[in-house]
Amino acid sequence: MITQPIEITTRIAPSAHARGRSLREIDPQTLVTMDLTNLVCHCATESERFYRGQPHETAYSYELFRRALVERDEAAWEQLYLHYSSLVEGWVRRSGAFVSSGESSEYFVVGAFTKFWRAISPDRFASFPSLASLLQYLQLCATSVVIDSVRAQSWSEMLPEEMISPLHGPQTSPDEEAVSRVDRQEFWHFIDEQLHSEVERVVVYCSFILGLTPRAIYAKRCELFQSVNDVYNVKRNVLGRLSRNPHLRQLLVP
């Protein structure tokens, strides 16, 4: 386990004068056969050298990414998350949408890594030839999950976009107007039918009826979740599923 986390910084690659040593200076077979603990220690050492502006080597971190994404090695993925989570959190917090999201930075860190994992399949890994290219894409994932979450948090995301005219600002939010057009009991009955488990029902009820944050939901019903991140993930999955439901859209259309 890494004992010294990476500093949060906007720099994700060496500057133009390239202080990093060439990947060819390290025998690829040495990297492939290196045990994970030793590899992680090298990653931490070289990252520290980078942030101090000293000559450094990117091959170790690149190999860690390769094991996590190509070999789908869970232990390597866990170490990758530990190694770069602070960096990703910095990107999240600098996103312009973060303040209005109402979510914690930890939630978006999990989302960014999840999006990154799903996007880079073993076959696609070769299109990222350097550590810098991988980190640039991870940063893109971090920014996009914040923006996606802000859009998904409003019930108005369940409406067709053409119903929300930017030229006619309503006195009430689009989601409130939409729900007011249907019988509220019918609306919530339909929502309940789309939920797959008691855990999802608890998250929806606490979020949209009681107005609780995911952290408050976890504190209230901790027996249902292993961590607050589980609450975040359930909420995000439910909102994503409902926003794509064509029957719900029809119900809300006047």
N, C-alpha and C positions, 0 to 999 in steps of 0.2 A: 504494500500500500504506500502511496506517496505521502510523505510526511510534511512536505512543504508545498502548498498549492501554488499554482501559477498566478502571478499578479494579473489583475484586470487591466487590459490595455487595448487600444485600438490597433496596435501594430500586430499584424498577423504574418508578416513575411519580412525577410531582410531587406534593407534598402538597396539602391541600385549598385553600390559597390560590393555587395554580396560577400559578407564575411563567412558564410557557411562553406564548409568544405564540400567537395564533389561527392556525390553518392558513389561514384566508381572507386573511391579510395577505400571503401569497406567491402569486403568480400560478401556478396549476396547470400552465399550459403551459410556464412557465419551468422547473419541476421536470422535466417530461416530456422536454424537449429538452436539459437539462443533461448534459454529458458525465460519464461515470462517475467519472473521477478527481476532477473538481471536486465532484461530489456527495459522494463519500467524505470529502473534506477538510472539507466543511461538517458532515457527520455527526460527525467527530472533534471539531471545534471546539464544536459545540453540546452534545455529550456532556460535554466538559470543563466547559463553563459550567454544565451541570446539576449535576455533582458538586461544584462550587464554590458551589452555591446561588444562582447568578446567573440572570437572565432568559435563556431559551433557546427554541429552536424545534425542534419534533419533526417538522416536515414533511419534512425531508431524510431522516431515518432511515426514516420511513414510506414515502417514495418508493423507498428502497433495498429495503425489504421487498416493495413492489409489483412492482418489476422482477424480483426473484428468484422470487416466488411466482406472479405473474400471467403475466408474460412468459416465465418459466422461463429467465431470462438467467443462464447459468453464471458469467459474470464477476461479475455482481451478487451471485450466491449466494456466490461465493468471498469477496468483500469483506464480505458480511454475516457470514459465518462468522468471519472475522478480527476483525471489529469487536465481536462479541458472545461469542466463545468464552470469554473470561476471566469474563464475567458468568455464563455457563452453568456453567462449572467451579465457581464459588462455590456455586451452587445444588446441584450434585451433591455437593460435599463436606459440605454441611450436611444432606444427607439422612440420616435415621437408619439406613438400610440400607447406606450406603456402606462403613462400616468392615468389615462382615461380608461384603461382596461379593467381596473378594479381587482385584478388578480395579482398573485405574488410572483416575484421573479423566478422562484423555484418551479412554479407551474410551467412557465414558458421554457425554462431550461429543459425540462423533461420533454415538452412538445417539440423543441428544436431537434433534440437528439433522435426522437422517434421519427420525425419527418426525414431526417438525414439518413437514418438506417433504412427506411423504406425506399428512399429515392435511389440510393446507390447499391444496386445489386452486384453480385460477384462479377457478372459479365460487364457491367458498366464501370467497374473500378479502374480499368485500364485507361479510361478517358480522363482520369485525374493523375497526371504524371508526376506531381510534386506535392509536398506537404502544403505549400502555399495555396495550391488550387483546391485542395480538400478543405482547408480552413476558410477559404473564401466562400465555398459552397455552404459550409456549416453556418457561417455568418448570415448568408442569405436565408437559410432555414430559420434562424433565430428571429430575423426581422419579419419574415412572412407569418410565423405562428402568432406573433403579437397582433399583427394587422388582422389576420383571420379571426382571432378570438374576439377582438373588439367588434367586428362585424357580426359574429355569430351570437353574441350575448343578447342582442335585442331580439324580441319576438318579431320585429318587423322583417327580420331576415327570412321569415317563413313566407313572406308575401312576394309575389312577382315584382321584380325591380321596377317595371313600368308603372306600377301603381303609386310609386313614391316620386312625385314630381318635385324637382328642385326649385321650380318657379312658384310653388304654392306652399309656403311653410304653414303647416297646421298648428293650431293652438295646443293640441295634444299630440303626443307621439303617434306615429303610424300604428304601432302595436296596440295601443290603447283604443284607437279608432276601429281597428279591425276586430278586436275582441268584442267591442260594444255592439257590432253589427250582428253578432250571433248570440244565442242564449249561452250565458256563461256556464251553466250546468252541462249543456251539450258540448261545449268546447272542452271543458276539463274531463268530461267522460271520454271524449275522443282521444285526448292526450293520454289518459290512463290506459287506454287499450293499446297504445303504441309502446308502452314501457314493458321491458322484458323481465324485470325482477323487482323485488321489494327494495333492493338497494337503489335502483333507478327512481323508484317512486319516492323514496325518502329524499334523494337529492333534488328532484324536481319540486316537491312540496316545500322543502326548507328553503330552496333558492328563490322560487317565484311566488310562493304564498307567504312565507315567513320573512323573506328577504334576507336570509342569512348568507354570509360568505362561506366559501368552502372550508376555511379554517374553523369557522364557528360550527359548521355542520359536523366536522370531524370531532370537535370537542363535545358536541351534543350526543353524537351517535358513534363513538369510537369503536364500539363492538362490531360494527359493520365494515370497518375499513382498516387496512394495515397501516396506512399513513394518510396524511392530508392530500398527497399526490393522487391517491386512489379517488378521492372526491373530485378533484380537478378533472381527471380522466373520464369519469362517469358523466360529469356535467358536459364536458366537451363532446363526447360521443353521442349523448342524447340530443343535444342541440344540433349537431351535424345531421343526425338521422331525421329529426323532425323537419329541419329546413329543406330537406330533399323530398319530403312526403307530398305527392301531388294532391292527395285527398284533403290534406290540411290546407293547402293553398286554395283549393276549390271552396272549402268551408269558409274561409276568410274573405274571399272575393265577393263584393257586393252584387 
